[in-house]
Amino acid sequence: MITNELFPTAIRNIAVSALFLSSRIGTIIAPQLFYLAHALPALPYLVLLVLSFTDLICFQFFLPETKGVSMSDHMPPKTKWILYRKRSRLEH
């Protein structure tokens, strides 16, 4: 549900597809961690601990509260994009 609330309508399907892709990659990699447990028995648990703390930090500090906020139907202007950069004169 949070994916639908965070992204504007114009890119919502692309964002959901990217999240599904990362989920599938994680599904492929996760069983391999337990094969590595033969070399270091605590490795799968350490990896899952690090991923859990990373997830906690990302959700706690970087995701905005969406309760009571209407879903956006358009993209924000370029000046408010996170990865926005101005073109130099050499790129024209």
ZAMARGU-4260 file (C-alpha; in steps of 0.2 Angstrom, whole numbers, plus 5000, padded with zeros to 4 digits):
<rodrens>
0) 5000/5000/5000 | 5014/5012/5004 | 5021/5011/4986 | 5004/5017/4979 | 5004/5032/4990
5) 5022/5038/4988 | 5023/5039/4969 | 5013/5050/4957 | 5001/5041/4945 | 5013/5045/4930
10) 5026/5033/4937 | 5017/5022/4949 | 5017/5007/4938 | 5036/5009/4935 | 5039/5011/4953
15) 5029/4995/4958 | 5038/4985/4944 | 5055/4990/4951 | 5050/4985/4968 | 5044/4968/4962
20) 5060/4966/4953 | 5070/4969/4968 | 5059/4957/4978 | 5062/4944/4965 | 5081/4946/4966
25) 5081/4945/4985 | 5071/4929/4983 | 5084/4922/4972 | 5099/4927/4983 | 5092/4923/5000
30) 5093/4904/4999 | 5111/4906/4994 | 5115/4914/5010 | 5111/4898/5020 | 5123/4888/5008
35) 5137/4900/5014 | 5133/4895/5032 | 5145/4880/5030 | 5159/4893/5029 | 5153/4904/5043
40) 5138/4898/5053 | 5133/4915/5058 | 5134/4923/5041 | 5115/4922/5036 | 5110/4929/5053
45) 5122/4944/5052 | 5116/4948/5034 | 5098/4947/5039 | 5102/4958/5054 | 5111/4971/5044
50) 5096/4971/5031 | 5083/4973/5045 | 5092/4988/5053 | 5094/4996/5036 | 5076/4994/5032
55) 5071/5001/5049 | 5082/5016/5047 | 5075/5019/5029 | 5057/5018/5035 | 5059/5028/5051
60) 5069/5043/5044 | 5066/5044/5025 | 5048/5039/5021 | 5035/5053/5023 | 5019/5050/5033
65) 5005/5048/5020 | 4990/5047/5032 | 4977/5060/5026 | 4987/5066/5012 | 4979/5065/4994
70) 4989/5055/4981 | 4998/5065/4968 | 4992/5064/4950 | 5007/5073/4943 | 5026/5074/4944
75) 5033/5088/4954 | 5042/5102/4945 | 5060/5098/4940 | 5067/5110/4953 | 5060/5099/4967
80) 5067/5082/4960 | 5080/5074/4971 | 5091/5070/4957 | 5089/5086/4948 | 5104/5094/4940
85) 5106/5109/4929 | 5113/5106/4912 | 5129/5115/4908 | 5131/5125/4892 | 5142/5111/4885
90) 5128/5098/4885 | 5117/5108/4874
</rodrens>
